[in-house]
Amino acid sequence: MAAARLYALPASHPSTAAELMLERKGLDYRRVDLVPAVHRPLLRALRFPGITVPALVIDGRRVQGSREISRALDEISPQPPLFPAEASARAAIESAERWGDEVLQPIPRRIAWWALRHDRSGVESFLSDAKLPFPNPLAIATAAPVVALSARLNAATDQSVEADLAALPGMLDQVDRYIEDGTIGGADPTAADYQIAPSVRLLMSFEDLRPAIEGRPAGAHAVRIVPTAPGRVGPVFPARLLKPLRTNAA
Ligand SMILES: N[C@@H](CCC(=O)N[C@@H](CS)C(=O)NCC(=O)O)C(=O)O
């Protein structure tokens, strides 16, 4: 089988999920990072049906979306499995994976674009392991319009980020519950581990948020599944918006 090609964005958390699953399977792949916002028409030009990454070309197939990719990888290379064979165990993993994709994943995305729009000094750190087709200094120099457009396309508004930060303690509680009941965090990571951990890991890039996460099971799980992650952003959120997290931090 020819090497797979993974289309991603620098520091994109669902792209990290796809990359970790490819690594877990031991599949040969090359990651190609696209430029945020500009990547939408590019993915169409590459004959993907949608406008989001991760998007994977593997074994002659085009597979787009982190949940589609987890299933395709199990079909193409069944060992080690990303989903258990037994029906009720599989349903629990699928449900946690869906929650991680639909409920949790948009929150760090909006928070990250909002934060970078307010303080672009973090852009360079998010590019530390980028695989862009041009040098990072050029990406940094042209970051302002890319960040502004991405924030707009992802509805990373003051209102949405206020709501996201207020919802965050409840999200982290849910991740902790999944760990406590054994849905995620087992010795053999599943598609749900790979879906949820990169979102929590991205949130840990923010100095404002990290203290409320790192001491929790969700934080330890994120670091175990995603041992290295780019991105380090100093204080950026108004203190008022961080109150829900401070209250819940131990
Ligand atoms: N939830 C889907 C979609 C992922 C998604 O929205 N990816 C972002 C990057 S993190 C994207 O490509 N967004 C389009 C944009 O920003 O223009 C998945 O897990 O594959």
The ligand as a Gaussian input file, in Angstrom:
#p B3LYP/6-31G(d) Opt

LIG

0 1
 N      -15.710000      17.440000      13.484000
 C      -15.095000      17.120000      12.230000
 C      -14.651000      18.417000      11.530000
 C      -13.321000      18.905000      11.992000
 C      -13.123000      20.412000      11.770000
 O      -14.058000      21.217000      11.893000
 N      -11.868000      20.747000      11.480000
 C      -11.501000      22.146000      11.413000
 C      -10.055000      22.354000      11.795000
 S       -9.748000      21.918000      13.486000
 C      -11.730000      22.647000      10.016000
 O      -11.235000      22.086000       9.068000
 N      -12.520000      23.732000       9.950000
 C      -12.816000      24.466000       8.748000
 C      -12.348000      25.872000       8.832000
 O      -11.826000      26.326000       9.864000
 O      -12.450000      26.560000       7.833000
 C      -13.973000      16.119000      12.399000
 O      -13.654000      15.756000      13.533000
 O      -13.398000      15.682000      11.388000

